[in-house]
Amino acid sequence: MKTETAEYQYVTGQARPSFAALFEEFSVANEAALAQGEWMLDLVYGNHPRQRIDLCVARGRAKGTVLYFHAGYWQSREKSQFRFLAPAITSVGFNVAFVGYPLCPEVSLAELTLSVRNALPALVKVLPGTTQPLPVIVAGHSAGAHLAVEIALAQTELTPYNQRISGLVPISGIYDLEPLLDTSLNERLRLHPSSAREASPVFRVRAGMPPAAFLVGGTETPAFLEQNRKMAEAWSLAGNLADHHALEGLDHFSLLSAISQPNGPLLQQLNFLCSCRN
């Protein structure tokens, strides 16, 4: 397949032979994380069976909460496959909530994006009590990165203070969905030119957004590298604080292995963004 095609840049070119073994490692680590942490599983935030949250409570006194959206091109995977991220996050004082969501084509991408807005209001109701609302940082990987940005863009001056987002860590996301029209991904996404444009947050960035750190694997395809660079640029040009990091030697999923490590790039960004809160 020609490397300049959208199918290569967004689908086949992102695949690596190491992915199967890596997900086996993740599966083992998921079980260990579930056994080690203090969890509240399948918290309901909507009527759809997949509108559920798995919350792992911070060890010791919490200094913030991370809302995490999983990968899967908006059409596969589930929250339980990424619990292995919890130990590193909770060990430094963050609650972490893994958000499930309905998938395409059962719902449209617009409906999916709208559905996850209910996750944060539901979560804050069950978080362990504190005298002050904790900073909320929204993170996500791949499709989850897109959803993390959409959650931030949906906030307004009417958003309750305890539900306001203090920072974003989108990881290896797609923020302009128009190139996906010419890929096999669109068999389930069912986008057309106007809906793809409407679903692309890179065109809707405005001032007043929380600081964001956009992460991407340095060995991902040029299209993914460019998507993340352009999103960070758009965030910054609108007057918001934005960092962009292409992490050397990491692909789309080995990146997750790296960020699950103590003092890895995710934890560094979480601590920084937490300190930025007004």
N, C-alpha and C positions, 0 to 999 in steps of 0.2 A: 504494500500500500504506500502511496506517495505520502511523504511526511508533511507536506503542506496542506493536506486535506483536514477539514474540521474533525472527521472521524478519527484520524490519527492523533491530532492535537488534544482532543478531549476524551477519547476512549482508548483505543488500542495503544497509543504511544505512552499513555500513563501507566499501563500495566507492567508488572515486573514478575519474573519467575519466583521471586522470594515471597510474594504476597501470601501464598497458601501456608507456608511454614510460619510466617509472621502472625497470621490469624490463629494458628494453633497455639502459639506462645501467648497471644492475647487471651485466648479462651482459658488457659490455665491461670493466668494472672487475674482474670475476672473472678474466678472461683475463690482465689486467695483474698482478693479485695473484699468480696462479700463476707468472708469469714472473719476478716480482721476489723472491719469498720462497724460503726453504729449507723444502721440503715433504717429508713422508712420507705418501703417499696410500694410502687403503684398508687401513688397519691393521685386522685382524680382532679383534672382541671377542665373537663369537657365531656360531652356525651359520647364521643367516638371511643371505641375500645382502646385505641392507641393514644388517646389523650391522657397519658399517665406520666408521672414523674417518680424517679428513684432518687431519694435524698440521702446523702451520706454526711453526717454531722462532723464539724471540725473537731479535732482533738484539742482539748483545752479551751481557752476562751476564744471565741470566734472574732475575727477582725473583718470579715467580709463573706459574701456569698457569690459563688460562680454558677451561672446558669449555662449548661452545655447542651448544644444541639449536635446530633450525630451525623455522620456521612451517609451516602447511599444514593446520590443523584436524585433525591426527592422521591425515590421509587423502590428502595430496598433498605435492608439492615434495621436494627432496633437499638434502643438505648442500652440494653443489658450487655451488648457486645463491647462497650467502652468503659465499663466499671473499673478497668485496670488503671485508669487515670486518677481514681479517687485517692489512693494512699498518699501520693506525693502532695496533692492539693490539700487534703485535710491535715496532713502533718505540719503544715506551716500556718494553720489557723483559718482556713477557709472552709465553709460549708460548700458542698458541690451537689448540684441537682442535674441529673441527666433526664432530658426531656424527650419523650416519645411523641410522635405526631402521625396523622393520617398520611397515606402514600398515594402518589399518582399511579395509575389513572383512576383509582376509586374516587378520588377528589381531584379537582383541578389544582394547578399550582397556586392560583390566586386564593382558592379556598384553603389550601394547606397553610399558606402564609398568614392568612387571617386567623386560622385556628390557634396558632401558637401564641398569639397575643394574650391569651387567657392564662398562660403558664405562670408568668411572674406574679400577677395578683393572687393566684391560688397558692403559690409557694410562700409568699410572705405571711400568709395566715397561719402556717404551720411551723415556721422557723422558731427555734428556741428563743424565748423572750430576752430582750436587751433593753436598756434604758433609752438607747438611741437607735434609729434604723441603721442597719449595716450597709456599707457600700455593696452595690450589686455590679458584678462584672459579667458580661455576656460573652461566651466563647462558643466556637463551633468549627467543625472541620468539613471542608468540601461543601456539600449542600447545606450543612449546618452553619458554615460561615456566612452564606447568603442569608439564611434565616436570622442569624445574629444581627447582621446589618439592618435587615428589615424591621426587627424588633425595635432597634434604636430609632430608626426613621419614623416609626409609628408614634413615638412619644411626643407629647405636646406640653404646653405650659399648664394644662389641666391634669396631667399625670400626678397622682399622689406622691408626696415626697418619698415615702418609704418604698415606692416602686420605680423610682427614677434610676436610670442606669448611669453608673459612674465611669465605666470604661468598657472597651471592646477588645477581644483578641480573636479576630477571624483568621482561620488557618486554611490555606490552599483553597480559597473560594472561587466561585464563578459569579461575577457581578454584572456582566453583560451577557444576557442569555441569547441574543440574536444568533451567534454562531452555532448554537445547538440545533437550530432549525434543520441543518443539513447533516445531522448525525442520527445514529440509531437510538440515541437517548430520547428523541422526540416521538418515538413510537408510543411511549407511555406518557410523556409530558404533554403531547398534543398541543404544542404551541403553534401559533401562526404569527406573522410578522408583528401585528399590533400587540398581541398578548405577551410576546417575548420582550418587546420594548417596555411594556408596562411592568413586567416582572424584573426589570434590570435596575437595581438600586444605584448603579454608577451614574445614572442620568438624573437622579433625584436628591443628590446630596445637598444639604443646606447648612447654613451656619447654626451654631448652638448645639451641635452634636458632642457627645462625650469623646474624650481622647481615645485613640484606637492604635493598636499595634497589629499590622498585617504581616502574618508569617506565611512562608511558602518554602517547599523543599527546593534546594538549589539545582537538583537534577530532574525536576519536573519539566514537562514540555514547554517550549517557548510561549505557547498560548497561555498556560497557567501562570507562568512568570509575569507575562505582560498584563494579564487580568489583575493580578495582585498589585503590581506597580501602579497601574492606572487607577485602581480603587483608592490606594493610599494618596495618590496625587489629587484625585477629586476631593477627598476628605480635607486635605490640606488647603487646596485652592478655595474651598468654601469658608475658610477661616477656622478650621478645627485642627487640633493637635493630632498628628498622625506620624507613625513610624512604619517603615517597611523593611523586612528582613528576609532575604533569601538565604536559607540555612544550608551551608556548604555540605555536599555529599549525601543529602537526604532526598528521598523520593516521597511520593504521596502518602505512603503509610509508614515507612521507616521514620518519618517525621513524628508520628504519634509515639513511637517507641522512645524517641529522643526527648520529647516534651514530658513524658511520664517519669523522667528521672528526677531525683532530688536536685534542686537548683538548676533545672533545665530551663530552656528558653520560655516555656509557659509560666513557670513559677516566677521567673525574673520579671516578666511583664505584669503578672498579677500583682506582685508587690509594688511595682512602680505605679500602676494605675490606681491602686488603692491609696497610695500616698498623694495622688493628684486630686483626690476628691475635695471639693470646696467645703 
